[in-house]
Amino acid sequence: MFATTLEAIRSTTSKRTAYIRGILALLTIAIVFKAVWIAQVGLGHGRELVDFAAFYITAKLVWLGTVDQAYQFAKLIVIQREASGGHDGFMSWTYPPQFSLLLAPFALIPVGIAYSLFAASTLTLYLAVLRRLAGENFVLVLIVFFPTIGITLACGQNGLLTAALIGMVCLFFEERPILAGASLGLMIIKPHLAIAFAVYAILRRSWIVVMTAAAVVLISSAICTAAFGVEIWRAFLQSVRESSVFLEQGNYPMHRMISIYAALRTAGMSASAAFFAQGAVAVLALAVVLIAAYRTMAARERLGLVAIVSVCISPYAYDYDFLIFSVGLAPLLPALLASAREWERGIIYALPIPIGTFGYLQATQMASSHNGEQALGTLSIGGFAIVPLIALIVGILLLRSSRAEAIDEASVRCASA
């Protein structure tokens, strides 16, 4: 019933248009509200920093010529505490220098305006890409992922940008490989989320995509070296090593992560056992990439499968990163609508909502109640939900379609006999 109700929204142009306009209006209001809030509150004033505030602080450091301090956790803690008016919260900085350079222009304008430009531009790009991928199913995907989009805007994260880049890889991989390669190369800002597509491009021998992506990475790295100096790479690598220790100790907000590692750690499993489980899931995800690369199926379905499994490879994936799943689901919907049963489609539409929102709601509740509970004390449900969700979609598209193809071939042979 749930699936049928949602799908009925896309039945007529007028319904689709009305819902899309309503959702876009709500998202616009959210951006304006958050921009005003950030402009009034500033970077903190005794409050915990939102993610965009951390972006803005790093952008300021670029212009001060001290961006290397963003990668030195001991110094960054002091900088963030001063910016937030003494709040003890801390957000580590492990982004490659390319993202620091990309953020630099935003430090030249007031933080409220900077947030609104960042949020509006990334949202516009994401929606444009998603619409191309989803077609008449655009409103359906938009409704399912509306809560996750809202949460991404609320914290000012870059999930809309990375989802748009992955979506552009899906859009242009077959017909415009240079654009696909450029988009894949720009994922250097979050390389752990692009592993699946890098492997897929190699398996498909799409050398234009591979070489273009490599060129973007090398050129942008050279620009960062010229801008920040060679030492920036040593600082970056040191921050990555320190973040690994943070992750093992559970010092990140794991209730907002969607990896099986975070799910098992918050359920009480040891770090080593959780890492082993994460490795097993990553291997299975890459196996799906391998199947997608060589199986005879529509290109859009292959790319959609690669996109939905790309968020399962790294243990370091948050709820806002889950938007990548939306640009993978969009090209898969026609096949799912044709092959999946109603209750299966209901699960596919329902599960993304808690995966993308539960952690943030938990974090909000903890902040409002001033609960000092550690991250490992709050269960992460994302990893527990995302694995069966992907397994359901893969099973429908690969196993059931194989069975249907076999039946069709048998029918053809019987008819010819």
Solvent accessible surface area in square Angstrom, and as a share of the most:
residue,aa,sasa,rsa
1,M,175,0.78
2,F,94,0.39
3,A,0,0.00
4,T,68,0.40
5,T,80,0.46
6,L,16,0.08
7,E,21,0.09
8,A,43,0.33
9,I,19,0.10
10,R,50,0.18
11,S,72,0.47
12,T,61,0.36
13,T,91,0.53
14,S,81,0.52
15,K,92,0.39
16,R,53,0.19
17,T,47,0.27
18,A,65,0.50
19,Y,100,0.38
20,I,15,0.08
21,R,171,0.62
22,G,35,0.33
23,I,15,0.08
24,L,63,0.32
25,A,51,0.39
26,L,96,0.48
27,L,3,0.01
28,T,78,0.45
29,I,110,0.56
30,A,39,0.30
31,I,14,0.07
32,V,86,0.49
33,F,141,0.59
34,K,30,0.13
35,A,12,0.09
36,V,73,0.42
37,W,65,0.23
38,I,3,0.02
39,A,64,0.49
40,Q,139,0.62
41,V,23,0.13
42,G,20,0.19
43,L,44,0.22
44,G,2,0.02
45,H,141,0.63
46,G,45,0.43
47,R,128,0.47
48,E,99,0.45
49,L,16,0.08
50,V,29,0.17
51,D,21,0.11
52,F,1,0.01
53,A,4,0.03
54,A,6,0.05
55,F,4,0.02
56,Y,13,0.05
57,I,8,0.04
58,T,1,0.01
59,A,1,0.00
60,K,85,0.36
61,L,10,0.05
62,V,22,0.13
63,W,142,0.50
64,L,129,0.64
65,G,63,0.60
66,T,41,0.24
67,V,7,0.04
68,D,51,0.27
69,Q,49,0.22
70,A,0,0.00
71,Y,1,0.00
72,Q,58,0.26
73,F,8,0.03
74,A,81,0.63
75,K,96,0.41
76,L,1,0.01
77,I,53,0.27
78,V,75,0.43
79,I,35,0.18
80,Q,3,0.01
81,R,92,0.34
82,E,130,0.58
83,A,33,0.26
84,S,2,0.01
85,G,52,0.50
86,G,44,0.42
87,H,57,0.26
88,D,110,0.57
89,G,27,0.26
90,F,55,0.23
91,M,47,0.21
92,S,21,0.13
93,W,4,0.01
94,T,29,0.17
95,Y,29,0.11
96,P,8,0.05
97,P,0,0.00
98,Q,16,0.07
99,F,0,0.00
100,S,0,0.00
101,L,57,0.28
102,L,88,0.44
103,L,1,0.01
104,A,6,0.04
105,P,79,0.49
106,F,38,0.16
107,A,6,0.05
108,L,116,0.57
109,I,55,0.28
110,P,86,0.54
111,V,20,0.11
112,G,7,0.06
113,I,94,0.48
114,A,0,0.00
115,Y,1,0.00
116,S,30,0.19
117,L,95,0.47
118,F,7,0.03
119,A,3,0.02
120,A,42,0.32
121,S,65,0.42
122,T,10,0.06
123,L,14,0.07
124,T,88,0.51
125,L,65,0.32
126,Y,0,0.00
127,L,22,0.11
128,A,56,0.43
129,V,8,0.05
130,L,0,0.00
131,R,131,0.48
132,R,158,0.58
133,L,9,0.05
134,A,6,0.04
135,G,44,0.42
136,E,99,0.44
137,N,6,0.03
138,F,7,0.03
139,V,1,0.00
140,L,1,0.01
141,V,1,0.01
142,L,0,0.00
143,I,38,0.20
144,V,4,0.02
145,F,0,0.00
146,F,59,0.25
147,P,38,0.24
148,T,1,0.00
149,I,0,0.00
150,G,23,0.22
151,I,14,0.07
152,T,1,0.00
153,L,4,0.02
154,A,27,0.21
155,C,6,0.03
156,G,3,0.03
157,Q,11,0.05
158,N,0,0.00
159,G,0,0.00
160,L,1,0.01
161,L,24,0.12
162,T,0,0.00
163,A,0,0.00
164,A,0,0.00
165,L,9,0.05
166,I,0,0.00
167,G,0,0.00
168,M,43,0.19
169,V,0,0.00
170,C,11,0.06
171,L,40,0.20
172,F,24,0.10
173,F,8,0.03
174,E,82,0.37
175,E,156,0.70
176,R,137,0.50
177,P,34,0.21
178,I,111,0.57
179,L,65,0.32
180,A,0,0.00
181,G,0,0.00
182,A,29,0.23
183,S,2,0.01
184,L,13,0.06
185,G,1,0.01
186,L,88,0.44
187,M,1,0.00
188,I,34,0.17
189,I,10,0.05
190,K,9,0.04
191,P,58,0.36
192,H,43,0.19
193,L,1,0.00
194,A,9,0.07
195,I,69,0.35
196,A,0,0.00
197,F,0,0.00
198,A,41,0.32
199,V,46,0.27
200,Y,0,0.00
201,A,0,0.00
202,I,92,0.47
203,L,42,0.21
204,R,86,0.31
205,R,182,0.67
206,S,25,0.16
207,W,126,0.44
208,I,87,0.44
209,V,0,0.00
210,V,39,0.23
211,M,124,0.55
212,T,26,0.15
213,A,11,0.08
214,A,48,0.37
215,A,41,0.31
216,V,32,0.18
217,V,45,0.26
218,L,123,0.61
219,I,108,0.55
220,S,23,0.15
221,S,26,0.17
222,A,61,0.47
223,I,92,0.47
224,C,1,0.00
225,T,42,0.24
226,A,91,0.71
227,A,60,0.46
228,F,41,0.17
229,G,30,0.29
230,V,110,0.63
231,E,103,0.46
232,I,3,0.01
233,W,61,0.21
234,R,165,0.60
235,A,14,0.11
236,F,28,0.12
237,L,93,0.46
238,Q,73,0.32
239,S,0,0.00
240,V,57,0.33
241,R,132,0.48
242,E,48,0.21
243,S,13,0.09
244,S,60,0.39
245,V,74,0.43
246,F,50,0.21
247,L,11,0.06
248,E,89,0.40
249,Q,108,0.48
250,G,4,0.04
251,N,79,0.41
252,Y,14,0.05
253,P,56,0.35
254,M,0,0.00
255,H,11,0.05
256,R,25,0.09
257,M,1,0.01
258,I,2,0.01
259,S,3,0.02
260,I,21,0.11
261,Y,0,0.00
262,A,0,0.00
263,A,0,0.00
264,L,27,0.14
265,R,33,0.12
266,T,14,0.08
267,A,62,0.48
268,G,69,0.66
269,M,76,0.34
270,S,61,0.39
271,A,15,0.11
272,S,86,0.56
273,A,41,0.31
274,A,0,0.00
275,F,76,0.32
276,F,163,0.68
277,A,24,0.19
278,Q,6,0.03
279,G,35,0.33
280,A,46,0.36
281,V,23,0.13
282,A,15,0.12
283,V,101,0.58
284,L,120,0.60
285,A,5,0.04
286,L,60,0.30
287,A,39,0.30
288,V,19,0.11
289,V,0,0.00
290,L,86,0.43
291,I,75,0.38
292,A,0,0.00
293,A,0,0.00
294,Y,140,0.53
295,R,59,0.21
296,T,129,0.75
297,M,29,0.13
298,A,50,0.39
299,A,31,0.24
300,R,104,0.38
301,E,38,0.17
302,R,21,0.08
303,L,4,0.02
304,G,0,0.00
305,L,0,0.00
306,V,0,0.00
307,A,0,0.00
308,I,0,0.00
309,V,2,0.01
310,S,0,0.00
311,V,1,0.01
312,C,8,0.05
313,I,19,0.10
314,S,12,0.07
315,P,28,0.17
316,Y,61,0.23
317,A,0,0.00
318,Y,14,0.05
319,D,1,0.01
320,Y,15,0.06
321,D,2,0.01
322,F,0,0.00
323,L,0,0.00
324,I,0,0.00
325,F,0,0.00
326,S,0,0.00
327,V,0,0.00
328,G,0,0.00
329,L,1,0.01
330,A,0,0.00
331,P,3,0.02
332,L,0,0.00
333,L,2,0.01
334,P,63,0.40
335,A,18,0.14
336,L,2,0.01
337,L,42,0.21
338,A,89,0.69
339,S,43,0.28
340,A,7,0.06
341,R,131,0.48
342,E,73,0.33
343,W,150,0.53
344,E,5,0.02
345,R,35,0.13
346,G,11,0.10
347,I,65,0.33
348,I,1,0.01
349,Y,2,0.01
350,A,40,0.31
351,L,45,0.23
352,P,0,0.00
353,I,64,0.32
354,P,45,0.28
355,I,3,0.02
356,G,0,0.00
357,T,13,0.07
358,F,66,0.27
359,G,5,0.05
360,Y,53,0.20
361,L,108,0.54
362,Q,43,0.19
363,A,27,0.21
364,T,69,0.40
365,Q,117,0.52
366,M,30,0.13
367,A,61,0.47
368,S,82,0.53
369,S,68,0.44
370,H,169,0.75
371,N,73,0.37
372,G,66,0.64
373,E,76,0.34
374,Q,130,0.58
375,A,14,0.11
376,L,52,0.26
377,G,47,0.46
378,T,8,0.05
379,L,79,0.40
380,S,0,0.00
381,I,43,0.22
382,G,5,0.05
383,G,0,0.00
384,F,82,0.34
385,A,15,0.11
386,I,2,0.01
387,V,50,0.29
388,P,69,0.43
389,L,0,0.00
390,I,13,0.06
391,A,60,0.46
392,L,37,0.18
393,I,0,0.00
394,V,22,0.13
395,G,20,0.19
396,I,2,0.01
397,L,9,0.04
398,L,11,0.05
399,L,121,0.60
400,R,51,0.19
401,S,30,0.19
402,S,43,0.28
403,R,142,0.52
404,A,49,0.38
405,E,86,0.38
406,A,57,0.44
407,I,103,0.52
408,D,86,0.44
409,E,100,0.45
410,A,38,0.30
411,S,61,0.39
412,V,99,0.57
413,R,150,0.55
414,C,98,0.59
415,A,89,0.69
416,S,95,0.61
417,A,120,0.93
